[in-house]
Amino acid sequence: MNSDFRNQSETPQFEDAASLTVVAETYYSQGDLAAAIAACRRALELQPDWAAAYVTMGNVQQASGQIEEAMRFYSEAIALNPDFAEAYANLGSMLYKQGRLVEAIVNYQKAIELKPTLAAAYWNLASALKQQGQSDAAVAYEQKALELNPNLAQVDFHINLGDKLARQGQLDEAVAAWQRAIAFKPDLPEAYCQIGIILRHQGKFKDAIPNLQKALEIKPDFIAAHQHLCGILRDTSDLAAARQAVHKYSQMCAETDPIMTAIYYVSTYQVSGLNQIAGDRFLELESYLQNNLETASPVEIKSLYANLLFSTPYLRDDLAANSKLYRLIAQKYIEKCIKPNFSQPVSYSLKPTNSKLKIGFLSNHFSRHSVGWCSADIIRELSVITPNLYLYASERIVPDDRTQQFDSFGKLTFPKTYPNGLANSAEIINQIQQDELDILVDLDSLSVPVHADILHQKPAPVCVSWLGFDAPYISSKNYFLTDWYSHPAGREKYYDEQLIRMPDSFVAVSGFQRYGVDPVALRKSNRIGLDQIVYLCVAPGRKFNRDLVKAQVAILKQVPNSILIHKALGDAAVFEGAYHQACEAEGVSRHRIKFLPRFATEEEHRIIYLLADVLLDSYPYNGGTHTLEALWFDLPVVTRTGEQFLSRMGYSFLQALGIETGVAWSWAEYVNLGVKLGKDGELRKAIQAHLIKSKDSGSLSPLWNPKKFAGDMYGVFEKLCKMV
């Protein structure tokens, strides 16, 4: 009884359909669509022929992206009240969205006939007539709309001003202009979306999110708003929200935008650590592309090249299948995205070969990034061999201490950038031509499409891709720098670029810095016993999968008093769920898995290697920088080796060090090696002693000798220049 009394006292009671419809409109304006529908249904229970309730229900369906349902409700309203001008206008807008312009125009005209003061109907009718090419008639209706509501002109003026300011790079001013347009007309999804995009590129993610959400509230099938919202949530590690957002994007847009929804879905689930789900969607998209790639737009082709191909090696270690997909998409990227923008080939003059080579490096990672950590020592040593080094930043870089180091090795150029943070490839090409390079080295490959544009134009006599990813599949006249372990004999048939192999390894570093910590105190502070065997996995979400987890837990089961530490970027709940499920299946206590948070700096992160006895590498995409770090800090490694380059990095590192123990060719071998290294303390000590000796100046391994690597690289470059 008390409960009933409370409900009656707290909830206003309305006895007529008109009042309930006003309540529904209020709920609708607040975004509470379920409450709006409930109020409309109550109104119709009281008065089944109340047309206004049907219009409100149509508005709610429109906000949910249910266009056909919205049209049904508007039509029902018209059937009940043939003189309902707003119902005709709204139905016209739905028809306009579907491209049914003739029917839209008829409904707008009927709305105007019934209500000659309905300014929005004149304005929308003008838009439909413009689409039909009836510009003169459209002008007359626009003028009538402005007579009735002068603010409509203000809206267009400020939207156009915002677009112009954004193109000029005046981003804050552009945002202000769009906000003024919204002040005149609050339901402008394009304005909210543009504001969100700008704020995202300015790094103001918390401010960007509500603007993108507002755009989607007004226009639920707004593709650009979906994409940027998904991107922000994914990149800021709010991964549960990111998955919800990408589900909504797929739900609303998969039929009209199948390629981009799939790309965002794959990427979001990969970053989360849910690679099995990502892999299923990847295979669906790959199958779809076999028959539909020809009709893909340049924007879709660019995203396939930059994003889908980047995702592929994390999901599948099948060299032939991956190469086929790379070639298919890369050739379409050349055809649709490069050739239309570059009609003339680049020309350059050849110089005498007796002068010091001019070498340029192209990257957007001259900073604290894996590419930066692995290339800096070699570039520094090259600067000793030749003073003619040029570094070209291809995207916006937030400078840090590593950026300053790169700048000291050679001339670091930051091209003019645009609102999306991307440089103009033509500008970089012109700069390279002015610098008259002999060699251009791309450090990032297909993960940065601007590089593909530049490499295809071949602005230097010799163009080489190296280090950051697999080859770009852009030109058979260019090269890919590798070694014999990651690319054994016979791999040429899987590539478009010509493979050139370094004698020892595909990379070399002089070491890594970390903060000094007492290992005993470190173990105690993490509640790890001094006699426990500690395995370490640093696989982030993209490199995380159930097979890896299953193998690692199988190792724990066979090594008494052992634990596994997992520390990486991804969805912590996904990581924990995967390990706990595998532990339950194997009868291993879940408490033997320890999850540690990520740290602010690399120097702090590298303390983790002091805690561990063995690093368990990831597959099918091995650790690059992390595996190098572990080896530098004398940690034995178990790595599974596969077919593709990125599944052979750990193998290459161990071969360069002369270490045989740790290379597995199957999950069974991976488990056996993990168990062996866990149980055999003398074997671990022998490997540690080998790793310590590998850093001695008298027996320095090629992997720790960037001076030798730079000399060998320079020699390779000289030979390539003589072949031009």
JOJOHU-V241682 format. One record per pair of residues at least 4 apart in sequence whose C-alpha atoms are under 7 Angstrom apart, sorted by the first residue. I is the first residue (numbers start at 0). GAP is how many residues later the second one is. D is the distance in whole Angstrom. If there is no record, write none. Layout:
BEGIN
I & GAP & D
I & GAP & D
END
This chain:
BEGIN
0 & 4 & 6
1 & 4 & 6
2 & 4 & 6
3 & 4 & 6
4 & 4 & 6
5 & 4 & 6
6 & 4 & 6
13 & 5 & 6
13 & 6 & 6
15 & 4 & 6
15 & 27 & 7
15 & 30 & 7
16 & 4 & 6
16 & 26 & 4
16 & 27 & 7
16 & 29 & 6
16 & 30 & 6
16 & 33 & 7
17 & 4 & 6
18 & 4 & 6
19 & 4 & 6
19 & 19 & 6
19 & 20 & 7
19 & 23 & 6
20 & 4 & 6
20 & 18 & 7
20 & 19 & 6
20 & 22 & 7
20 & 32 & 6
21 & 4 & 6
22 & 4 & 6
22 & 16 & 7
23 & 4 & 6
23 & 12 & 4
23 & 13 & 7
23 & 15 & 5
23 & 16 & 6
24 & 4 & 6
24 & 11 & 7
24 & 31 & 7
25 & 4 & 6
26 & 4 & 6
26 & 5 & 5
26 & 6 & 7
26 & 8 & 6
26 & 9 & 5
27 & 4 & 6
27 & 5 & 5
27 & 8 & 5
27 & 32 & 7
31 & 4 & 6
32 & 4 & 6
32 & 27 & 6
33 & 4 & 6
34 & 4 & 6
35 & 4 & 6
36 & 4 & 6
36 & 20 & 6
37 & 4 & 6
38 & 4 & 6
39 & 4 & 6
39 & 13 & 5
39 & 17 & 7
40 & 4 & 6
41 & 4 & 6
42 & 4 & 6
42 & 10 & 7
43 & 4 & 4
43 & 6 & 6
43 & 9 & 7
48 & 31 & 6
50 & 4 & 7
50 & 26 & 4
50 & 29 & 6
50 & 30 & 6
51 & 4 & 6
51 & 25 & 7
52 & 4 & 6
53 & 4 & 6
53 & 19 & 5
53 & 20 & 6
53 & 22 & 7
53 & 23 & 5
54 & 4 & 6
54 & 18 & 6
54 & 19 & 5
54 & 22 & 6
54 & 32 & 6
55 & 4 & 6
56 & 4 & 6
56 & 16 & 7
57 & 4 & 6
57 & 12 & 4
57 & 13 & 7
57 & 15 & 5
57 & 16 & 6
58 & 4 & 6
58 & 11 & 7
59 & 4 & 6
60 & 4 & 6
60 & 5 & 5
60 & 6 & 7
60 & 8 & 6
60 & 9 & 5
61 & 4 & 5
61 & 5 & 5
61 & 8 & 5
62 & 154 & 6
62 & 155 & 6
62 & 156 & 6
62 & 157 & 6
63 & 156 & 6
64 & 155 & 5
64 & 156 & 6
64 & 187 & 7
65 & 4 & 6
66 & 4 & 6
66 & 27 & 6
67 & 4 & 6
68 & 4 & 6
69 & 4 & 6
70 & 4 & 6
70 & 20 & 6
70 & 23 & 7
71 & 4 & 6
72 & 4 & 6
73 & 4 & 6
73 & 13 & 5
73 & 17 & 6
74 & 4 & 6
75 & 4 & 6
76 & 4 & 6
76 & 10 & 7
77 & 4 & 5
77 & 6 & 6
77 & 9 & 6
82 & 31 & 6
83 & 4 & 7
84 & 4 & 6
84 & 26 & 4
84 & 29 & 6
84 & 30 & 6
85 & 4 & 6
85 & 25 & 7
86 & 4 & 6
87 & 4 & 6
87 & 19 & 5
87 & 20 & 6
87 & 22 & 7
87 & 23 & 5
88 & 4 & 6
88 & 18 & 6
88 & 19 & 5
88 & 22 & 6
88 & 32 & 6
89 & 4 & 7
90 & 4 & 6
90 & 16 & 7
91 & 4 & 6
91 & 12 & 4
91 & 13 & 7
91 & 15 & 5
91 & 16 & 6
92 & 4 & 6
92 & 11 & 7
93 & 4 & 7
94 & 4 & 6
94 & 5 & 5
94 & 6 & 7
94 & 8 & 7
94 & 9 & 5
95 & 4 & 6
95 & 5 & 5
95 & 8 & 5
99 & 4 & 6
100 & 4 & 6
100 & 27 & 6
101 & 4 & 6
102 & 4 & 6
103 & 4 & 6
104 & 4 & 6
104 & 20 & 6
104 & 23 & 7
105 & 4 & 6
106 & 4 & 6
107 & 4 & 6
107 & 13 & 6
107 & 17 & 6
108 & 4 & 6
109 & 4 & 6
110 & 4 & 6
110 & 10 & 7
111 & 4 & 5
111 & 6 & 6
111 & 9 & 6
116 & 31 & 7
117 & 4 & 7
118 & 4 & 6
118 & 26 & 5
118 & 29 & 6
118 & 30 & 6
119 & 4 & 6
119 & 25 & 7
120 & 4 & 6
121 & 4 & 6
121 & 19 & 5
121 & 20 & 6
121 & 22 & 7
121 & 23 & 5
122 & 4 & 7
122 & 18 & 7
122 & 19 & 5
122 & 22 & 6
123 & 4 & 6
124 & 4 & 6
125 & 4 & 6
125 & 12 & 4
125 & 13 & 7
125 & 15 & 6
125 & 16 & 6
126 & 4 & 6
126 & 11 & 7
127 & 4 & 7
128 & 4 & 6
128 & 5 & 5
128 & 6 & 7
128 & 9 & 6
129 & 4 & 5
129 & 5 & 5
129 & 8 & 6
133 & 4 & 6
134 & 4 & 6
135 & 4 & 7
136 & 4 & 7
137 & 4 & 6
138 & 4 & 6
139 & 4 & 6
140 & 4 & 6
141 & 4 & 6
142 & 4 & 6
143 & 4 & 6
144 & 4 & 6
145 & 4 & 4
145 & 6 & 6
145 & 7 & 7
150 & 4 & 6
150 & 33 & 6
151 & 4 & 7
152 & 4 & 6
153 & 4 & 6
153 & 27 & 7
154 & 4 & 6
154 & 26 & 5
154 & 29 & 6
154 & 30 & 7
155 & 4 & 6
156 & 4 & 6
157 & 4 & 6
157 & 19 & 5
157 & 20 & 6
157 & 22 & 7
157 & 23 & 5
158 & 4 & 6
158 & 18 & 7
158 & 19 & 5
158 & 22 & 6
158 & 32 & 7
159 & 4 & 6
160 & 4 & 6
160 & 16 & 6
161 & 4 & 6
161 & 12 & 4
161 & 13 & 7
161 & 15 & 5
161 & 16 & 6
162 & 4 & 6
162 & 11 & 7
163 & 4 & 6
164 & 4 & 6
164 & 5 & 5
164 & 6 & 7
164 & 8 & 7
164 & 9 & 5
165 & 4 & 6
165 & 5 & 5
165 & 8 & 5
165 & 253 & 7
168 & 249 & 6
168 & 250 & 6
169 & 4 & 6
170 & 4 & 6
170 & 27 & 7
171 & 4 & 6
172 & 4 & 6
173 & 4 & 6
174 & 4 & 6
174 & 20 & 6
175 & 4 & 6
176 & 4 & 6
177 & 4 & 6
177 & 13 & 5
178 & 4 & 6
179 & 4 & 7
180 & 4 & 6
181 & 4 & 5
181 & 6 & 6
186 & 31 & 6
187 & 4 & 7
188 & 4 & 6
188 & 26 & 4
188 & 29 & 6
188 & 30 & 6
189 & 4 & 6
189 & 25 & 7
190 & 4 & 6
191 & 4 & 6
191 & 19 & 5
191 & 20 & 6
191 & 22 & 7
191 & 23 & 5
192 & 4 & 6
192 & 18 & 6
192 & 19 & 5
192 & 22 & 6
192 & 32 & 6
193 & 4 & 6
194 & 4 & 6
194 & 16 & 7
195 & 4 & 6
195 & 12 & 4
195 & 13 & 7
195 & 15 & 5
195 & 16 & 5
196 & 4 & 6
196 & 11 & 7
196 & 31 & 7
197 & 4 & 6
198 & 4 & 6
198 & 5 & 5
198 & 6 & 7
198 & 8 & 7
198 & 9 & 5
199 & 4 & 6
199 & 5 & 5
199 & 8 & 6
200 & 219 & 6
200 & 220 & 7
203 & 4 & 6
204 & 4 & 6
204 & 27 & 7
207 & 4 & 6
208 & 4 & 6
208 & 20 & 6
209 & 4 & 6
210 & 4 & 6
211 & 4 & 6
211 & 13 & 5
211 & 17 & 6
212 & 4 & 6
213 & 4 & 6
214 & 4 & 6
214 & 10 & 7
215 & 4 & 4
215 & 5 & 7
215 & 6 & 6
215 & 9 & 7
219 & 32 & 7
220 & 31 & 5
220 & 32 & 6
221 & 4 & 6
222 & 4 & 6
223 & 4 & 6
224 & 4 & 6
225 & 4 & 6
225 & 23 & 6
226 & 4 & 6
227 & 4 & 6
228 & 4 & 6
229 & 4 & 6
229 & 12 & 5
229 & 15 & 6
229 & 16 & 6
230 & 4 & 6
231 & 4 & 6
232 & 4 & 6
232 & 5 & 5
232 & 6 & 6
232 & 8 & 7
232 & 9 & 5
233 & 4 & 6
233 & 5 & 6
233 & 8 & 5
233 & 34 & 6
236 & 333 & 7
237 & 4 & 6
238 & 4 & 6
238 & 33 & 6
238 & 332 & 6
239 & 4 & 6
240 & 4 & 6
241 & 4 & 6
241 & 26 & 7
242 & 4 & 6
242 & 25 & 6
243 & 4 & 6
244 & 4 & 6
245 & 4 & 6
245 & 18 & 7
245 & 19 & 6
246 & 4 & 6
247 & 4 & 6
248 & 4 & 6
248 & 12 & 7
249 & 4 & 5
249 & 11 & 5
252 & 4 & 5
253 & 4 & 5
253 & 7 & 6
256 & 4 & 6
257 & 4 & 6
258 & 4 & 6
258 & 26 & 7
258 & 41 & 7
259 & 4 & 6
259 & 40 & 7
260 & 4 & 6
261 & 4 & 6
261 & 19 & 7
261 & 23 & 7
262 & 4 & 6
262 & 45 & 6
263 & 4 & 6
264 & 4 & 6
265 & 4 & 6
265 & 12 & 5
265 & 15 & 6
265 & 16 & 6
266 & 4 & 6
266 & 44 & 7
267 & 4 & 6
268 & 4 & 6
268 & 5 & 5
268 & 6 & 6
268 & 8 & 7
268 & 9 & 5
269 & 4 & 6
269 & 5 & 5
269 & 8 & 6
269 & 271 & 6
269 & 272 & 5
270 & 270 & 5
270 & 271 & 5
270 & 299 & 6
271 & 269 & 5
271 & 298 & 5
271 & 299 & 5
272 & 268 & 4
272 & 269 & 6
272 & 271 & 5
272 & 272 & 7
272 & 297 & 6
272 & 298 & 7
272 & 301 & 6
273 & 4 & 6
273 & 271 & 7
274 & 4 & 6
274 & 40 & 7
274 & 269 & 7
274 & 270 & 6
275 & 4 & 6
275 & 269 & 7
276 & 4 & 7
277 & 4 & 6
278 & 4 & 6
278 & 36 & 6
279 & 4 & 6
280 & 4 & 6
281 & 4 & 6
282 & 4 & 6
283 & 4 & 6
284 & 4 & 6
285 & 4 & 7
287 & 4 & 6
288 & 4 & 5
291 & 4 & 7
295 & 4 & 6
295 & 5 & 6
296 & 4 & 6
297 & 4 & 6
297 & 38 & 6
297 & 39 & 6
298 & 4 & 6
299 & 4 & 6
300 & 4 & 6
300 & 32 & 6
301 & 4 & 6
301 & 31 & 6
302 & 4 & 5
302 & 5 & 7
303 & 4 & 5
303 & 5 & 6
303 & 25 & 7
304 & 4 & 6
304 & 24 & 6
304 & 25 & 6
304 & 28 & 7
304 & 141 & 7
305 & 4 & 6
305 & 140 & 6
305 & 141 & 5
305 & 142 & 6
305 & 143 & 6
306 & 4 & 6
307 & 4 & 6
308 & 17 & 6
309 & 137 & 6
310 & 4 & 7
311 & 4 & 6
312 & 4 & 6
312 & 307 & 7
312 & 308 & 6
313 & 228 & 6
313 & 229 & 6
313 & 306 & 6
313 & 307 & 5
315 & 304 & 7
316 & 303 & 6
316 & 325 & 7
316 & 326 & 6
316 & 327 & 6
317 & 4 & 6
317 & 325 & 6
317 & 326 & 7
318 & 4 & 6
318 & 324 & 6
318 & 325 & 5
319 & 4 & 6
319 & 174 & 7
320 & 4 & 6
321 & 4 & 6
322 & 4 & 6
322 & 171 & 6
323 & 4 & 6
324 & 4 & 6
325 & 4 & 6
325 & 147 & 7
326 & 4 & 6
326 & 146 & 6
327 & 4 & 7
328 & 4 & 6
329 & 4 & 6
329 & 143 & 6
329 & 144 & 7
330 & 4 & 6
331 & 4 & 6
332 & 4 & 5
332 & 5 & 7
333 & 4 & 5
333 & 5 & 6
334 & 4 & 6
335 & 4 & 7
337 & 4 & 6
337 & 115 & 6
338 & 4 & 6
344 & 112 & 6
345 & 111 & 6
345 & 112 & 7
345 & 113 & 6
347 & 85 & 7
347 & 112 & 7
355 & 30 & 6
356 & 29 & 7
356 & 31 & 7
356 & 81 & 6
357 & 30 & 5
357 & 31 & 6
357 & 79 & 5
357 & 80 & 5
357 & 81 & 6
358 & 29 & 6
358 & 30 & 5
358 & 31 & 6
358 & 78 & 6
358 & 79 & 6
358 & 80 & 5
358 & 81 & 6
359 & 29 & 6
359 & 30 & 4
359 & 31 & 6
359 & 77 & 7
359 & 79 & 6
359 & 80 & 5
359 & 81 & 6
360 & 29 & 6
360 & 30 & 5
360 & 31 & 6
360 & 79 & 6
360 & 80 & 5
360 & 81 & 6
360 & 82 & 7
361 & 29 & 6
361 & 30 & 5
361 & 31 & 6
361 & 32 & 7
361 & 79 & 6
361 & 80 & 5
361 & 81 & 6
362 & 29 & 6
362 & 30 & 5
362 & 31 & 6
362 & 79 & 6
362 & 80 & 5
362 & 81 & 6
363 & 29 & 5
363 & 30 & 5
363 & 31 & 5
363 & 33 & 7
364 & 4 & 6
364 & 6 & 6
364 & 7 & 6
365 & 6 & 5
365 & 36 & 7
365 & 37 & 5
365 & 40 & 7
366 & 5 & 5
366 & 32 & 7
366 & 33 & 6
366 & 35 & 5
366 & 36 & 5
367 & 4 & 6
367 & 5 & 7
367 & 34 & 6
368 & 4 & 6
369 & 4 & 6
369 & 255 & 6
370 & 4 & 6
370 & 97 & 6
371 & 4 & 6
373 & 135 & 6
374 & 4 & 6
375 & 4 & 6
375 & 30 & 7
376 & 4 & 6
376 & 132 & 6
376 & 133 & 6
376 & 329 & 6
377 & 4 & 6
377 & 328 & 5
377 & 329 & 7
377 & 331 & 7
377 & 332 & 6
378 & 4 & 6
378 & 30 & 7
379 & 4 & 7
379 & 29 & 6
380 & 4 & 7
380 & 325 & 7
380 & 326 & 5
380 & 329 & 6
381 & 4 & 6
381 & 328 & 5
382 & 4 & 5
382 & 6 & 6
382 & 26 & 6
388 & 21 & 5
388 & 22 & 6
389 & 20 & 5
389 & 21 & 5
389 & 22 & 6
390 & 19 & 6
390 & 20 & 6
390 & 21 & 5
390 & 22 & 6
391 & 20 & 6
391 & 21 & 5
391 & 22 & 7
392 & 20 & 6
392 & 21 & 5
392 & 22 & 7
393 & 29 & 6
394 & 26 & 6
394 & 27 & 5
394 & 28 & 6
395 & 21 & 7
395 & 25 & 5
395 & 26 & 7
398 & 4 & 5
399 & 4 & 7
400 & 4 & 7
401 & 4 & 6
402 & 4 & 6
403 & 4 & 6
404 & 4 & 7
405 & 4 & 7
406 & 4 & 6
406 & 5 & 5
414 & 8 & 6
414 & 13 & 7
415 & 7 & 6
416 & 4 & 6
416 & 5 & 6
416 & 6 & 5
417 & 4 & 6
417 & 5 & 7
423 & 4 & 7
424 & 4 & 6
424 & 25 & 6
424 & 28 & 7
424 & 29 & 6
425 & 4 & 6
426 & 4 & 6
427 & 4 & 6
428 & 4 & 6
428 & 25 & 6
428 & 30 & 6
429 & 4 & 6
430 & 4 & 6
431 & 4 & 6
431 & 5 & 6
431 & 27 & 6
432 & 4 & 7
432 & 26 & 6
436 & 23 & 6
437 & 22 & 6
437 & 23 & 6
437 & 24 & 6
438 & 21 & 6
438 & 22 & 7
438 & 23 & 5
438 & 24 & 6
439 & 20 & 6
439 & 22 & 6
439 & 23 & 5
439 & 24 & 6
440 & 22 & 6
440 & 23 & 5
440 & 24 & 6
440 & 25 & 7
441 & 22 & 6
441 & 23 & 5
441 & 24 & 6
442 & 22 & 6
442 & 23 & 5
442 & 24 & 6
442 & 25 & 5
443 & 4 & 6
443 & 23 & 7
443 & 24 & 4
443 & 25 & 6
444 & 6 & 7
444 & 20 & 6
444 & 23 & 6
444 & 24 & 6
444 & 25 & 7
444 & 26 & 6
444 & 27 & 5
445 & 6 & 7
445 & 26 & 5
448 & 4 & 7
449 & 4 & 6
450 & 4 & 6
451 & 4 & 6
451 & 20 & 7
451 & 22 & 6
452 & 4 & 7
453 & 4 & 7
454 & 8 & 7
455 & 18 & 6
455 & 19 & 6
457 & 5 & 6
460 & 263 & 7
461 & 16 & 7
461 & 258 & 7
461 & 259 & 7
462 & 15 & 5
462 & 16 & 6
463 & 14 & 6
463 & 15 & 5
463 & 16 & 6
463 & 17 & 7
464 & 6 & 6
464 & 14 & 6
464 & 15 & 5
464 & 16 & 6
465 & 14 & 6
465 & 15 & 5
469 & 175 & 7
470 & 9 & 6
472 & 22 & 7
472 & 23 & 5
472 & 24 & 6
473 & 22 & 7
474 & 21 & 6
474 & 22 & 6
475 & 20 & 5
475 & 21 & 5
475 & 22 & 6
476 & 20 & 7
477 & 19 & 5
477 & 20 & 6
478 & 18 & 5
478 & 19 & 5
478 & 20 & 6
478 & 21 & 7
479 & 17 & 6
479 & 18 & 6
479 & 19 & 5
479 & 20 & 6
480 & 18 & 6
480 & 19 & 5
480 & 20 & 6
481 & 4 & 7
481 & 5 & 7
481 & 17 & 7
481 & 18 & 6
481 & 19 & 5
481 & 20 & 6
481 & 24 & 5
482 & 4 & 6
482 & 18 & 4
482 & 19 & 5
482 & 20 & 6
482 & 21 & 7
482 & 22 & 5
482 & 23 & 5
483 & 4 & 5
483 & 17 & 6
484 & 167 & 5
485 & 159 & 5
485 & 162 & 5
485 & 163 & 6
485 & 166 & 6
486 & 4 & 6
486 & 158 & 6
491 & 7 & 7
501 & 4 & 6
503 & 152 & 6
503 & 198 & 6
504 & 147 & 6
504 & 151 & 6
504 & 198 & 7
506 & 196 & 7
507 & 194 & 7
507 & 195 & 5
507 & 196 & 5
507 & 197 & 6
507 & 198 & 5
507 & 201 & 6
508 & 194 & 6
508 & 195 & 5
508 & 196 & 6
508 & 197 & 6
509 & 194 & 5
509 & 195 & 6
509 & 196 & 6
510 & 121 & 6
510 & 193 & 7
511 & 117 & 7
512 & 90 & 6
513 & 89 & 4
513 & 90 & 6
513 & 92 & 6
513 & 93 & 6
514 & 88 & 6
514 & 89 & 6
514 & 92 & 7
516 & 5 & 7
517 & 4 & 6
518 & 4 & 6
518 & 91 & 6
518 & 92 & 7
519 & 4 & 6
520 & 4 & 6
521 & 4 & 6
522 & 4 & 6
522 & 5 & 5
522 & 6 & 7
522 & 7 & 7
522 & 88 & 6
523 & 4 & 6
523 & 5 & 7
527 & 4 & 7
531 & 29 & 5
531 & 30 & 5
532 & 28 & 6
532 & 29 & 4
532 & 30 & 6
532 & 80 & 6
532 & 145 & 6
533 & 28 & 6
533 & 29 & 5
533 & 30 & 6
533 & 78 & 5
533 & 79 & 5
533 & 80 & 7
534 & 28 & 6
534 & 29 & 5
534 & 30 & 6
534 & 77 & 6
534 & 78 & 6
534 & 79 & 5
534 & 80 & 6
534 & 81 & 7
535 & 28 & 6
535 & 29 & 5
535 & 30 & 6
535 & 76 & 6
535 & 78 & 6
535 & 79 & 5
535 & 80 & 6
536 & 28 & 6
536 & 29 & 5
536 & 30 & 7
536 & 78 & 6
536 & 79 & 5
536 & 80 & 7
537 & 28 & 6
537 & 29 & 5
537 & 30 & 5
538 & 4 & 5
538 & 5 & 6
538 & 29 & 6
538 & 79 & 6
539 & 4 & 6
539 & 28 & 5
539 & 29 & 5
539 & 30 & 6
540 & 28 & 6
540 & 29 & 5
542 & 75 & 6
542 & 76 & 7
542 & 78 & 6
543 & 4 & 7
544 & 4 & 6
545 & 4 & 6
545 & 32 & 7
546 & 4 & 6
547 & 4 & 6
547 & 70 & 7
548 & 4 & 6
548 & 30 & 6
548 & 33 & 7
549 & 4 & 6
549 & 32 & 6
550 & 4 & 6
550 & 116 & 7
550 & 120 & 6
551 & 4 & 6
552 & 4 & 6
552 & 29 & 7
552 & 30 & 6
553 & 4 & 7
553 & 117 & 7
554 & 4 & 6
554 & 116 & 5
554 & 119 & 6
554 & 120 & 5
555 & 6 & 6
555 & 7 & 7
556 & 31 & 6
557 & 117 & 6
558 & 116 & 6
558 & 119 & 6
558 & 120 & 6
562 & 29 & 5
562 & 30 & 6
563 & 28 & 6
563 & 29 & 5
563 & 30 & 6
564 & 28 & 6
564 & 29 & 5
564 & 30 & 6
565 & 28 & 6
565 & 29 & 5
565 & 30 & 6
566 & 28 & 6
566 & 29 & 5
566 & 30 & 6
566 & 31 & 6
567 & 30 & 6
570 & 4 & 6
571 & 4 & 6
572 & 4 & 6
573 & 4 & 6
574 & 4 & 6
575 & 4 & 6
576 & 4 & 6
577 & 4 & 6
578 & 4 & 6
579 & 4 & 6
579 & 10 & 5
580 & 4 & 6
581 & 4 & 6
582 & 4 & 6
582 & 5 & 5
582 & 6 & 6
582 & 7 & 6
583 & 4 & 6
598 & 5 & 6
598 & 6 & 6
600 & 4 & 6
601 & 4 & 6
607 & 4 & 7
608 & 21 & 6
608 & 24 & 7
612 & 22 & 6
613 & 21 & 6
613 & 22 & 5
613 & 23 & 6
614 & 20 & 7
614 & 21 & 6
614 & 22 & 5
614 & 23 & 6
615 & 21 & 6
615 & 22 & 5
615 & 23 & 7
616 & 5 & 6
616 & 6 & 6
616 & 20 & 7
616 & 21 & 6
616 & 22 & 5
617 & 4 & 5
617 & 5 & 6
617 & 21 & 7
618 & 21 & 6
618 & 28 & 6
619 & 27 & 5
620 & 25 & 5
620 & 26 & 5
621 & 24 & 6
621 & 25 & 5
621 & 26 & 7
621 & 27 & 6
621 & 28 & 6
622 & 4 & 5
622 & 27 & 7
623 & 4 & 6
623 & 25 & 7
624 & 4 & 6
625 & 4 & 6
626 & 4 & 6
626 & 23 & 7
627 & 4 & 6
628 & 4 & 6
629 & 4 & 6
629 & 5 & 5
630 & 4 & 5
630 & 5 & 7
630 & 60 & 7
633 & 54 & 5
633 & 57 & 5
633 & 58 & 6
634 & 53 & 6
635 & 48 & 7
635 & 51 & 6
635 & 52 & 7
636 & 25 & 6
637 & 24 & 4
637 & 25 & 6
637 & 32 & 7
637 & 35 & 7
637 & 36 & 6
638 & 11 & 6
638 & 12 & 7
638 & 23 & 6
638 & 24 & 5
638 & 25 & 6
639 & 23 & 6
639 & 24 & 5
639 & 25 & 6
639 & 26 & 7
639 & 30 & 6
640 & 6 & 6
640 & 7 & 5
640 & 10 & 6
640 & 22 & 7
640 & 23 & 6
640 & 24 & 5
641 & 5 & 5
641 & 6 & 6
641 & 23 & 7
642 & 4 & 7
643 & 4 & 7
644 & 4 & 7
647 & 4 & 6
648 & 4 & 6
649 & 4 & 6
650 & 4 & 6
650 & 12 & 6
651 & 4 & 6
652 & 4 & 6
652 & 50 & 7
653 & 4 & 6
653 & 5 & 5
653 & 6 & 7
654 & 4 & 6
654 & 5 & 7
655 & 46 & 6
655 & 47 & 6
656 & 37 & 7
656 & 44 & 6
656 & 46 & 7
661 & 11 & 6
663 & 5 & 5
663 & 6 & 5
664 & 4 & 6
665 & 4 & 6
666 & 4 & 6
667 & 4 & 6
668 & 4 & 6
669 & 4 & 6
670 & 4 & 6
671 & 4 & 6
672 & 4 & 6
673 & 4 & 6
674 & 4 & 6
675 & 4 & 6
676 & 6 & 7
676 & 7 & 6
679 & 4 & 7
680 & 4 & 6
681 & 4 & 6
682 & 4 & 6
683 & 4 & 6
684 & 4 & 6
685 & 4 & 6
686 & 4 & 6
687 & 4 & 6
688 & 4 & 6
689 & 4 & 6
690 & 4 & 7
692 & 6 & 7
693 & 5 & 6
693 & 6 & 5
693 & 7 & 5
694 & 5 & 5
694 & 6 & 7
694 & 9 & 7
695 & 4 & 5
699 & 4 & 7
699 & 5 & 7
700 & 4 & 6
704 & 4 & 6
705 & 4 & 6
706 & 4 & 6
707 & 4 & 6
708 & 4 & 6
709 & 4 & 6
710 & 4 & 6
711 & 4 & 6
712 & 4 & 6
713 & 4 & 6
714 & 4 & 6
715 & 4 & 6
716 & 4 & 6
717 & 4 & 6
718 & 4 & 7
719 & 4 & 7
END
